[in-house]
Structures are given as structure tokens and as C-alpha cells.
Amino acid sequence: MNDFSERMNDILNYGALNLAMSIGYSNKIFDILEDLNKPVTISDIASASGLNRRYLKEWLGIMISGKIIELFQTPDGEDLYFLPPEHALFLTRKSGNNNLGVYTQEIPLLTSCAMESVNRGFKTGDGVPFSQYPDFQQFMAELSNAKHKEVLIRHFLPSVDKGQLVNHLIKGIRVCDLGCGEGVALNLMAKAFPESTFTGIDNHKEAINTARTGAGELGLSNVVYIEHDAATICGKKEFMQKFDYISAFDSIHDQSHPLQALKSVRYMLSPGGMFSMVDIKASTNPADNLDHPMGPFLYTVSLMHCMPVGLNDNGYGLGMMWGREKAQSLLAEAGFEHIEVLEMEHDSFNLHYLCRIL
């Protein structure tokens, strides 16, 4: 068997393993095995999970052949299954930022949402409407919201401008989150810094409604949400120099017209204002991503979602893997005079582009 034949075997096995792990993660089987914390029978797992024994048996066959779960036997030959703690560390909900198991759900979700449309797009060049991804969008919102709750107030904001941003927020400034989604990040900021005012902008009506509901439930009076296309803001007087700080968390690469969206950010910033663009850590040239540890995965997510969504409305189709060089080029073209590209200890997936208006 030659080297590529062996690689193909690996690809087929790992693709199947990702699908099966996604099923296990969504059914919380890894979490249950972590809690049981010892070699257990199928009956034990079925009892603890409420799941069907026959389905569990087949799934466990995948997990032991894929070396995710270890197989033992009792003296009388009954099979016992054990999730090693060093595996659980990356697979369960208790793992926090180490949890990679949650990402096994992405490719199966994207396949169910968009496989036929993406195949068709190869022939037509058409985009795939945002509305076709409800399950994936819900998943990504949950992922993003959990991340914001974990790191935004404690880690990210204190890191901006060497802590000076937090000082300004305490005193009171005007803040905007572009592509705010369900408003979790903005509501967290509004609650933490009551002297500042906050505006969320997104063109997804359902997300904006959810954000408003969340703000109401928290009793926040210093936050408002606007349904608006970021690409059409530039030139509108009500937005000119309206904000002292603007954030965009993994939202620019999904824009149909990213340059126009960035020009809108520049237009909305007051003199001396700052813009934090958090986006994927990659290079623009695919040849420079050959050693990226998650290159194939991230390019596939982009192919199945980010790029076709960005093609809508005669869009650019920027894609998730637009990369540092393209990002800096578009930021400069949008009019930002000073751009810092910063690594983040709490987020190895992304870079922080901190832009200042001088």
C-alpha cells in the first residue's frame, strides 16, 4: 500500500469518526462516561443516558476502533468501556476552552444545511442564503455566546489598549458591536459598565429580536439594537462619528460587502476612537497555510458557509480564510491609519486587529 493510499484510509476513517463523535457529543455520551469515571457496561451507559442499547453498541464499536474509548473485559468476558481522563479533557462540556468535542458538530450540521446548494453553486456561482442555515446558526450562536461569557469581561476587554479601554468604559463611552447576533457580548458589556451606552447592529431580524429580549430580561437601559446592513451605513448622518469604540467578533468575513462594512466602521468612529476586529488567524495565500493545524477544517467550514453566504447580494464571497494580509489591506483601504495585529492568549483561533483613528 503506497503512502497516499494509507492517507486515504486515514481520511475516510477520520471523517467517519468525526461524524460519530458529533452524535456522541450531542447526546452527551462523553459527559456521561466522564461522570461515571470507571470502566462500565453498555447497560450502565444506557441506564445513565436513557439511550438505546443497540445504538450505543454500534457507536461504541466506532469509538474503540477509533481509539477514543478504551475497551476492557470482566473476568467472565463482558465488555467494559472507559473514557480516559486525558481524552475527556478535550471532549466534554466541563473542559471549558479545552473542549474540542463541540467542533465535531460543525461539518455534519453544514452538510445537512447546505450540501446540495454548495454542489449547485460550483456550477452556477450562486451564493447560499443565510436563511438556509438555521441549525448551524443556532449552534454557532451557542458557541459564541459561551465563549463571550467565559472571556469577554475577564480577559478580552482588559487586554485592549493595555487596560485603557476598561477605564474609558467605567467612566462612560459610546460603544457599538457590529454583527452583534443575539447580543450576548453587548449585554455583558452593558451590564458590566452601566455608565457607557451600547448599540448592537445586525441585519438578522430574529437575532436582533433575541438580543432585545435578552436586554429586557436583564433590565438594561443603556443598550439598543438596530436591524441594519453594515455595508449601507457609510454616509448616513445619524451614524457619523457616533461611537468611541466598535467591536466586530468573527463577523466581517461573513459580510457580502466587507470593504463597505469596514468603511462604515471608519465612518462611525469618533476622532481618537478604536475598532477591535477579531477574526480568524490565517494567511491570505493558501500556500502559507499548509502547516496550519486546522487548515482543512477551517477551509471546509468556509466553503460550506462563510464563502457562499458572502456571495449573496452580488457579494465578494470573502470566506473565513481571508487571512491577515487581506484583512490588513482592506482595513487600510477603509481608511484606518493605525493597525495593530495582536495574538490573544485566551483565543488561539483568532487574531485581534486593533485599529485607531488618529
Number of C-alpha atoms within 10 A of each C-alpha: 5 6 8 9 10 10 11 11 12 12 12 10 14 13 15 14 20 18 17 19 24 21 16 21 20 13 14 16 21 23 20 16 24 20 12 15 14 14 19 20 18 18 16 16 20 18 12 14 16 11 14 13 15 11 10 18 16 11 16 20 13 18 20 15 13 14 13 19 21 16 18 15 13 11 7 6 8 11 14 17 21 20 26 16 13 8 15 24 18 17 28 22 18 13 14 14 15 13 15 15 22 17 17 21 20 18 19 17 20 19 16 12 20 19 15 10 18 21 12 14 14 10 8 10 12 18 24 23 16 16 11 14 18 12 14 21 18 13 17 14 17 14 13 18 17 16 17 19 13 15 14 19 17 11 15 17 18 15 16 16 11 9 12 12 17 17 12 16 22 13 12 15 17 20 26 26 23 27 26 27 28 28 29 22 23 28 25 16 20 24 17 13 21 17 16 19 20 24 21 27 20 22 16 18 14 12 21 24 17 16 24 20 14 16 24 13 9 13 11 15 13 17 24 20 24 16 16 17 18 23 17 13 19 19 12 11 11 10 15 17 15 17 24 21 25 23 22 20 21 18 20 24 25 24 26 27 23 24 20 19 21 27 23 23 30 26 21 25 24 17 14 10 20 27 26 21 24 22 23 22 19 22 18 15 14 14 8 11 16 12 8 14 9 12 14 12 14 17 18 17 18 22 18 23 28 25 28 27 28 27 22 18 12 11 18 19 23 23 25 25 26 22 22 18 12 15 22 17 12 16 22 17 14 19 14 22 12 13 18 13 15 13 14 15 9 14 17 10 13 18 22 23 21 19 23 19 17 11
